[in-house]
Amino acid sequence: MIKNLLRHAVAALAISAGAALAQPSLKMMIPANPGGGWDQTGRNLAAAMQSAKLVSGVQFDNKGGAGGTIGLAQFINASKGDPNAVMIGGMVMVGGIILGKSPVNLTQVTPIARLTSEWEILVVPAASPLKSMADLVRVFKENPGKVSWGGGSAGGTDHILAGLIARAVGVEPARVNYVPFKGGGEAVAAILGGHVTVGVSGIGEFAEQVKAGKMRALAQSGPARIDNIPSLKEQGIDVELGNWRGIFGAPGLSPAQRDGLVKLVRDATETPAWKATLEKMGWTPVFLAGDDYRKFLDEDTRRVGAIIESLGLKK
């Protein structure tokens, strides 16, 4: 009897140990420098996975530049068939691929899941003489080239928003003086240092500086006021724009490998840690997985391409 109990106990421990060993260790490509929206998304998703013991560890690789296409190229070349390799990306990369005429694109990786959408925010340093969106528009219309717009990669969401605002207020979008940065940390430093007139990014990227009084929020791109920040529409500028982010697997995954990653990510997004991140960062959950995500990517590529073309942002 005792021997049988011991045998069952040992078997249970072996199964438990095997399950622990079965937890994957992920390699996560973040195709941007630290501090920006993709970095925040990837690291918070990894933290949610680890808090729920869904993975044994996550190894990060930040590789910024060219709208994420430098990191994308590295991911495609180095990760083919690897079921434990993932990459963060989003609408910014779609624009970067189009504008930069990239030799690599998102059809070469495996779509896993769309994760979040975030409204954009326009900020100035606290010492700026621009006190409102009306002040910014006035100066911009007087001399478009004098106003520098600092944000993420050329052709990305931030650049598109600046172009849409220009068109809405009667300025030729191609005249926007846009200054791209490789990561959120670099953009924050430039804005606080007064090296650009106005900063454009996702609300979460500048949230701490706005709350600390280091930056002044002039507007955000949602349909209505958020955290007492007026929308562009509320201020007479008919523009609304959200920025989605998602996760991708390596090229050449089998359907079973893809589905395994979808389950892993879905489970992570249902954890208390991830839900707390959404609340803290002001991100809207827009989970979409597998084939539906692939269809969305095809549609968004066409949509973003049409916007970039209509705004005259292609050089």
C-alpha positions as a Markdown table, in Angstrom:
| # | Residue | x | y | z |
|---|---|---|---|---|
| 1 | Met | 0.0 | 0.0 | 0.0 |
| 2 | Ile | 2.7 | 2.5 | 1.0 |
| 3 | Lys | 4.8 | 1.5 | -2.0 |
| 4 | Asn | 1.8 | 2.2 | -4.3 |
| 5 | Leu | 1.3 | 5.6 | -2.7 |
| 6 | Leu | 5.0 | 6.4 | -3.2 |
| 7 | Arg | 4.9 | 5.2 | -6.8 |
| 8 | His | 1.9 | 7.5 | -7.5 |
| 9 | Ala | 3.5 | 10.4 | -5.7 |
| 10 | Val | 6.7 | 10.0 | -7.7 |
| 11 | Ala | 4.7 | 9.7 | -10.9 |
| 12 | Ala | 2.8 | 12.9 | -10.1 |
| 13 | Leu | 6.1 | 14.8 | -9.4 |
| 14 | Ala | 7.5 | 13.6 | -12.7 |
| 15 | Ile | 4.4 | 14.8 | -14.6 |
| 16 | Ser | 4.6 | 18.1 | -12.8 |
| 17 | Ala | 8.3 | 18.5 | -13.6 |
| 18 | Gly | 7.6 | 17.6 | -17.2 |
| 19 | Ala | 4.9 | 20.2 | -17.4 |
| 20 | Ala | 7.3 | 22.8 | -16.0 |
| 21 | Leu | 9.9 | 21.8 | -18.5 |
| 22 | Ala | 7.3 | 22.0 | -21.3 |
| 23 | Gln | 6.8 | 25.7 | -20.7 |
| 24 | Pro | 8.5 | 27.5 | -23.6 |
| 25 | Ser | 11.3 | 30.1 | -23.3 |
| 26 | Leu | 10.5 | 32.8 | -25.8 |
| 27 | Lys | 12.8 | 34.9 | -27.9 |
| 28 | Met | 11.0 | 38.3 | -28.5 |
| 29 | Met | 12.1 | 40.7 | -31.2 |
| 30 | Ile | 11.1 | 44.3 | -30.5 |
| 31 | Pro | 11.9 | 46.2 | -33.7 |
| 32 | Ala | 12.3 | 49.5 | -31.9 |
| 33 | Asn | 14.6 | 51.1 | -29.4 |
| 34 | Pro | 13.6 | 50.8 | -25.7 |
| 35 | Gly | 10.9 | 53.1 | -24.2 |
| 36 | Gly | 8.3 | 53.2 | -27.0 |
| 37 | Gly | 4.9 | 51.6 | -27.6 |
| 38 | Trp | 6.2 | 48.3 | -29.1 |
| 39 | Asp | 8.7 | 48.0 | -26.2 |
| 40 | Gln | 6.0 | 48.6 | -23.6 |
| 41 | Thr | 3.7 | 46.2 | -25.3 |
| 42 | Gly | 6.3 | 43.4 | -25.6 |
| 43 | Arg | 7.7 | 43.7 | -22.1 |
| 44 | Asn | 4.3 | 43.9 | -20.4 |
| 45 | Leu | 3.0 | 41.0 | -22.4 |
| 46 | Ala | 6.0 | 39.0 | -21.4 |
| 47 | Ala | 5.5 | 40.0 | -17.8 |
| 48 | Ala | 1.9 | 38.8 | -17.9 |
| 49 | Met | 3.1 | 35.4 | -19.4 |
| 50 | Gln | 5.7 | 35.0 | -16.7 |
| 51 | Ser | 3.3 | 36.1 | -13.8 |
| 52 | Ala | 1.0 | 33.3 | -14.9 |
| 53 | Lys | 3.9 | 30.8 | -15.4 |
| 54 | Leu | 2.9 | 30.4 | -19.0 |
| 55 | Val | 6.6 | 30.6 | -20.1 |
| 56 | Ser | 9.8 | 29.8 | -18.3 |
| 57 | Gly | 11.5 | 33.0 | -19.6 |
| 58 | Val | 11.7 | 35.7 | -22.3 |
| 59 | Gln | 14.8 | 36.9 | -24.0 |
| 60 | Phe | 14.4 | 40.4 | -25.6 |
| 61 | Asp | 16.2 | 41.8 | -28.7 |
| 62 | Asn | 15.6 | 45.5 | -29.4 |
| 63 | Lys | 16.5 | 46.4 | -33.0 |
| 64 | Gly | 15.2 | 49.9 | -34.0 |
| 65 | Gly | 15.1 | 51.8 | -37.3 |
| 66 | Ala | 13.3 | 52.2 | -40.6 |
| 67 | Gly | 9.8 | 51.8 | -39.2 |
| 68 | Gly | 10.6 | 48.4 | -37.7 |
| 69 | Thr | 11.8 | 46.9 | -40.9 |
| 70 | Ile | 15.4 | 46.4 | -39.8 |
| 71 | Gly | 14.2 | 44.2 | -36.9 |
| 72 | Leu | 11.6 | 42.6 | -39.2 |
| 73 | Ala | 14.4 | 41.6 | -41.7 |
| 74 | Gln | 16.5 | 40.1 | -38.9 |
| 75 | Phe | 13.5 | 38.2 | -37.5 |
| 76 | Ile | 12.7 | 36.8 | -40.9 |
| 77 | Asn | 16.3 | 35.7 | -41.6 |
| 78 | Ala | 17.1 | 34.3 | -38.2 |
| 79 | Ser | 13.9 | 32.7 | -36.9 |
| 80 | Lys | 12.4 | 30.6 | -39.7 |
| 81 | Gly | 10.5 | 27.6 | -38.3 |
| 82 | Asp | 11.2 | 28.5 | -34.7 |
| 83 | Pro | 8.0 | 28.1 | -32.7 |
| 84 | Asn | 9.4 | 30.0 | -29.7 |
| 85 | Ala | 10.4 | 33.2 | -31.6 |
| 86 | Val | 7.9 | 36.1 | -31.7 |
| 87 | Met | 8.0 | 39.7 | -32.8 |
| 88 | Ile | 5.9 | 42.8 | -31.8 |
| 89 | Gly | 4.7 | 45.1 | -34.5 |
| 90 | Gly | 1.7 | 47.2 | -35.6 |
| 91 | Met | 0.3 | 49.9 | -37.8 |
| 92 | Val | 3.6 | 51.8 | -37.7 |
| 93 | Met | 5.4 | 48.9 | -39.4 |
| 94 | Val | 2.7 | 48.7 | -42.1 |
| 95 | Gly | 3.4 | 52.4 | -42.9 |
| 96 | Gly | 7.2 | 52.0 | -42.6 |
| 97 | Ile | 7.1 | 49.1 | -45.1 |
| 98 | Ile | 5.1 | 51.1 | -47.6 |
| 99 | Leu | 7.0 | 54.4 | -47.3 |
| 100 | Gly | 10.4 | 52.8 | -47.2 |
| 101 | Lys | 9.7 | 50.4 | -50.1 |
| 102 | Ser | 11.0 | 47.7 | -47.8 |
| 103 | Pro | 12.2 | 44.4 | -49.4 |
| 104 | Val | 10.6 | 42.5 | -46.5 |
| 105 | Asn | 7.0 | 42.7 | -45.3 |
| 106 | Leu | 4.5 | 41.1 | -43.0 |
| 107 | Thr | 3.4 | 38.4 | -45.5 |
| 108 | Gln | 6.7 | 36.7 | -44.7 |
| 109 | Val | 5.9 | 36.2 | -41.0 |
| 110 | Thr | 3.1 | 34.3 | -39.2 |
| 111 | Pro | 0.3 | 36.5 | -37.8 |
| 112 | Ile | -0.5 | 35.4 | -34.2 |
| 113 | Ala | -2.8 | 38.1 | -32.6 |
| 114 | Arg | -3.7 | 41.7 | -32.7 |
| 115 | Leu | -3.6 | 42.9 | -29.1 |
| 116 | Thr | -4.4 | 46.6 | -28.5 |
| 117 | Ser | -5.4 | 49.9 | -30.0 |
| 118 | Glu | -4.3 | 53.2 | -28.6 |
| 119 | Trp | -5.3 | 56.8 | -29.3 |
| 120 | Glu | -2.6 | 59.3 | -30.2 |
| 121 | Ile | -1.7 | 62.3 | -28.2 |
| 122 | Leu | -0.1 | 65.7 | -29.1 |
| 123 | Val | 2.2 | 67.2 | -26.5 |
| 124 | Val | 4.5 | 70.2 | -26.0 |
| 125 | Pro | 7.1 | 70.8 | -23.2 |
| 126 | Ala | 5.6 | 72.5 | -20.2 |
| 127 | Ala | 7.6 | 75.7 | -21.0 |
| 128 | Ser | 6.3 | 75.9 | -24.5 |
| 129 | Pro | 4.5 | 79.2 | -25.5 |
| 130 | Leu | 1.9 | 77.0 | -27.2 |
| 131 | Lys | -0.9 | 76.6 | -24.7 |
| 132 | Ser | -3.6 | 75.0 | -26.9 |
| 133 | Met | -4.2 | 73.2 | -30.1 |
| 134 | Ala | -5.5 | 76.5 | -31.5 |
| 135 | Asp | -2.1 | 78.1 | -30.8 |
| 136 | Leu | -0.3 | 75.2 | -32.6 |
| 137 | Val | -2.6 | 75.4 | -35.6 |
| 138 | Arg | -2.2 | 79.2 | -35.9 |
| 139 | Val | 1.7 | 78.9 | -35.9 |
| 140 | Phe | 1.5 | 75.9 | -38.3 |
| 141 | Lys | -0.7 | 77.7 | -40.8 |
| 142 | Glu | 1.6 | 80.8 | -40.7 |
| 143 | Asn | 4.7 | 78.8 | -41.4 |
| 144 | Pro | 4.3 | 75.1 | -41.8 |
| 145 | Gly | 8.1 | 74.4 | -42.0 |
| 146 | Lys | 8.8 | 76.2 | -38.8 |
| 147 | Val | 6.7 | 73.7 | -36.8 |
| 148 | Ser | 8.5 | 70.4 | -36.3 |
| 149 | Trp | 6.5 | 67.3 | -35.4 |
| 150 | Gly | 8.5 | 64.6 | -33.5 |
| 151 | Gly | 7.2 | 61.1 | -33.4 |
| 152 | Gly | 8.0 | 57.5 | -34.4 |
| 153 | Ser | 9.1 | 56.2 | -37.8 |
| 154 | Ala | 8.3 | 58.0 | -41.0 |
| 155 | Gly | 5.1 | 56.7 | -42.5 |
| 156 | Gly | 3.8 | 55.4 | -39.2 |
| 157 | Thr | 0.8 | 56.4 | -37.2 |
| 158 | Asp | 2.4 | 59.5 | -35.7 |
| 159 | His | 3.4 | 60.8 | -39.2 |
| 160 | Ile | 0.0 | 59.9 | -40.6 |
| 161 | Leu | -1.7 | 61.8 | -37.8 |
| 162 | Ala | 0.4 | 64.9 | -38.5 |
| 163 | Gly | -0.6 | 64.7 | -42.2 |
| 164 | Leu | -4.3 | 64.3 | -41.4 |
| 165 | Ile | -4.2 | 67.3 | -39.1 |
| 166 | Ala | -2.5 | 69.3 | -41.8 |
| 167 | Arg | -5.1 | 68.4 | -44.4 |
| 168 | Ala | -7.9 | 69.1 | -42.0 |
| 169 | Val | -6.6 | 72.7 | -41.2 |
| 170 | Gly | -5.9 | 73.5 | -44.8 |
| 171 | Val | -2.1 | 72.9 | -45.0 |
| 172 | Glu | -0.6 | 70.7 | -47.7 |
| 173 | Pro | 0.3 | 67.5 | -45.9 |
| 174 | Ala | 3.6 | 67.1 | -47.8 |
| 175 | Arg | 4.8 | 70.4 | -46.1 |
| 176 | Val | 4.7 | 68.8 | -42.6 |
| 177 | Asn | 8.2 | 69.0 | -41.1 |
| 178 | Tyr | 8.3 | 65.5 | -39.5 |
| 179 | Val | 11.2 | 64.4 | -37.4 |
| 180 | Pro | 11.2 | 60.5 | -36.8 |
| 181 | Phe | 12.8 | 58.9 | -33.8 |
| 182 | Lys | 13.8 | 55.2 | -33.3 |
| 183 | Gly | 12.3 | 54.9 | -29.8 |
| 184 | Gly | 10.1 | 56.5 | -27.2 |
| 185 | Gly | 13.0 | 57.4 | -24.9 |
| 186 | Glu | 14.7 | 59.3 | -27.7 |
| 187 | Ala | 11.5 | 61.1 | -28.6 |
| 188 | Val | 10.8 | 62.1 | -24.9 |
| 189 | Ala | 14.3 | 63.6 | -24.6 |
| 190 | Ala | 13.9 | 65.6 | -27.8 |
| 191 | Ile | 10.5 | 67.0 | -26.7 |
| 192 | Leu | 11.5 | 67.9 | -23.2 |
| 193 | Gly | 14.7 | 69.5 | -24.6 |
| 194 | Gly | 12.6 | 71.6 | -27.0 |
| 195 | His | 14.3 | 70.1 | -30.0 |
| 196 | Val | 10.9 | 69.7 | -31.7 |
| 197 | Thr | 7.8 | 71.9 | -31.5 |
| 198 | Val | 5.3 | 69.2 | -30.8 |
| 199 | Gly | 5.5 | 65.5 | -29.9 |
| 200 | Val | 3.1 | 62.9 | -31.3 |
| 201 | Ser | 2.7 | 59.4 | -30.0 |
| 202 | Gly | 0.4 | 56.9 | -28.2 |
| 203 | Ile | -1.2 | 58.2 | -25.0 |
| 204 | Gly | 0.7 | 55.7 | -22.9 |
| 205 | Glu | 4.1 | 56.8 | -24.1 |
| 206 | Phe | 3.8 | 60.3 | -22.7 |
| 207 | Ala | 1.5 | 59.6 | -19.8 |
| 208 | Glu | 4.1 | 59.8 | -17.0 |
| 209 | Gln | 5.5 | 63.1 | -18.3 |
| 210 | Val | 2.0 | 64.6 | -18.7 |
| 211 | Lys | 1.0 | 63.6 | -15.2 |
| 212 | Ala | 4.3 | 64.9 | -13.8 |
| 213 | Gly | 3.6 | 68.3 | -15.4 |
| 214 | Lys | 6.7 | 68.0 | -17.6 |
| 215 | Met | 4.6 | 68.0 | -20.8 |
| 216 | Arg | 1.3 | 69.7 | -21.7 |
| 217 | Ala | -1.2 | 67.7 | -23.7 |
| 218 | Leu | -2.9 | 69.7 | -26.4 |
| 219 | Ala | -5.2 | 67.1 | -27.9 |
| 220 | Gln | -5.7 | 63.4 | -28.5 |
| 221 | Ser | -7.1 | 61.5 | -31.5 |
| 222 | Gly | -10.0 | 59.7 | -29.9 |
| 223 | Pro | -13.7 | 60.4 | -30.5 |
| 224 | Ala | -14.2 | 62.2 | -27.2 |
| 225 | Arg | -12.4 | 63.7 | -24.2 |
| 226 | Ile | -10.0 | 61.2 | -22.4 |
| 227 | Asp | -8.6 | 62.0 | -18.9 |
| 228 | Asn | -9.7 | 65.6 | -19.4 |
| 229 | Ile | -7.6 | 65.9 | -22.6 |
| 230 | Pro | -9.8 | 67.3 | -25.4 |
| 231 | Ser | -10.1 | 65.4 | -28.7 |
| 232 | Leu | -9.1 | 66.9 | -32.0 |
| 233 | Lys | -12.8 | 66.8 | -33.1 |
| 234 | Glu | -13.8 | 68.7 | -30.0 |
| 235 | Gln | -11.5 | 71.5 | -31.1 |
| 236 | Gly | -12.8 | 71.7 | -34.6 |
| 237 | Ile | -10.3 | 69.4 | -36.3 |
| 238 | Asp | -12.1 | 66.5 | -38.0 |
| 239 | Val | -9.5 | 63.8 | -37.4 |
| 240 | Glu | -9.8 | 60.5 | -35.5 |
| 241 | Leu | -7.0 | 57.8 | -35.5 |
| 242 | Gly | -6.2 | 54.8 | -33.5 |
| 243 | Asn | -2.9 | 52.8 | -33.4 |
| 244 | Trp | -3.1 | 49.0 | -33.2 |
| 245 | Arg | -0.3 | 46.7 | -32.0 |
| 246 | Gly | 0.1 | 43.0 | -32.3 |
| 247 | Ile | 2.3 | 40.0 | -32.2 |
| 248 | Phe | 3.8 | 37.7 | -34.9 |
| 249 | Gly | 5.4 | 34.3 | -35.1 |
| 250 | Ala | 8.4 | 33.2 | -37.2 |
| 251 | Pro | 8.1 | 32.3 | -40.9 |
| 252 | Gly | 7.3 | 28.8 | -41.8 |
| 253 | Leu | 5.3 | 27.7 | -38.7 |
| 254 | Ser | 3.0 | 24.7 | -38.9 |
| 255 | Pro | -0.7 | 25.3 | -38.2 |
| 256 | Ala | -0.2 | 23.5 | -34.8 |
| 257 | Gln | 2.7 | 25.7 | -33.9 |
| 258 | Arg | 0.8 | 28.8 | -34.8 |
| 259 | Asp | -2.2 | 27.7 | -32.8 |
| 260 | Gly | 0.0 | 27.0 | -29.8 |
| 261 | Leu | 1.3 | 30.5 | -29.9 |
| 262 | Val | -2.2 | 31.9 | -30.3 |
| 263 | Lys | -3.3 | 30.0 | -27.2 |
| 264 | Leu | -0.3 | 31.2 | -25.3 |
| 265 | Val | -1.0 | 34.9 | -26.2 |
| 266 | Arg | -4.7 | 34.5 | -25.6 |
| 267 | Asp | -4.1 | 33.1 | -22.1 |
| 268 | Ala | -1.6 | 35.9 | -21.3 |
| 269 | Thr | -4.2 | 38.5 | -22.3 |
| 270 | Glu | -6.7 | 37.0 | -19.8 |
| 271 | Thr | -4.3 | 37.4 | -16.8 |
| 272 | Pro | -4.9 | 40.1 | -14.1 |
| 273 | Ala | -1.4 | 41.4 | -14.9 |
| 274 | Trp | -2.3 | 42.2 | -18.6 |
| 275 | Lys | -5.6 | 43.7 | -17.6 |
| 276 | Ala | -3.9 | 46.0 | -15.2 |
| 277 | Thr | -1.5 | 47.0 | -17.9 |
| 278 | Leu | -4.4 | 47.9 | -20.2 |
| 279 | Glu | -5.9 | 50.1 | -17.5 |
| 280 | Lys | -2.6 | 51.7 | -16.6 |
| 281 | Met | -1.5 | 52.5 | -20.2 |
| 282 | Gly | -5.0 | 53.5 | -21.5 |
| 283 | Trp | -4.9 | 50.7 | -24.1 |
| 284 | Thr | -8.1 | 49.3 | -25.6 |
| 285 | Pro | -8.1 | 45.5 | -26.0 |
| 286 | Val | -8.8 | 44.5 | -29.6 |
| 287 | Phe | -7.8 | 40.8 | -29.6 |
| 288 | Leu | -8.0 | 39.2 | -33.0 |
| 289 | Ala | -6.2 | 35.9 | -33.8 |
| 290 | Gly | -5.0 | 33.6 | -36.6 |
| 291 | Asp | -6.7 | 33.8 | -40.0 |
| 292 | Asp | -8.9 | 36.7 | -38.9 |
| 293 | Tyr | -5.8 | 38.7 | -38.0 |
| 294 | Arg | -4.2 | 37.9 | -41.3 |
| 295 | Lys | -7.3 | 39.2 | -43.2 |
| 296 | Phe | -7.2 | 42.4 | -41.0 |
| 297 | Leu | -3.5 | 42.9 | -41.9 |
| 298 | Asp | -4.3 | 42.6 | -45.7 |
| 299 | Glu | -7.1 | 45.2 | -45.3 |
| 300 | Asp | -5.0 | 47.5 | -43.1 |
| 301 | Thr | -2.1 | 47.5 | -45.6 |
| 302 | Arg | -4.4 | 48.7 | -48.3 |
| 303 | Arg | -6.0 | 51.3 | -46.0 |
| 304 | Val | -2.6 | 52.7 | -44.7 |
| 305 | Gly | -1.2 | 52.7 | -48.3 |
| 306 | Ala | -4.2 | 54.8 | -49.5 |
| 307 | Ile | -3.8 | 57.3 | -46.6 |
| 308 | Ile | -0.1 | 57.7 | -47.3 |
| 309 | Glu | -0.7 | 58.1 | -51.0 |
| 310 | Ser | -3.5 | 60.7 | -50.5 |
| 311 | Leu | -1.4 | 62.7 | -48.0 |
| 312 | Gly | 1.5 | 62.9 | -50.4 |
| 313 | Leu | 3.9 | 61.5 | -47.8 |
| 314 | Lys | 5.8 | 59.3 | -50.3 |
| 315 | Lys | 9.0 | 60.8 | -51.4 |
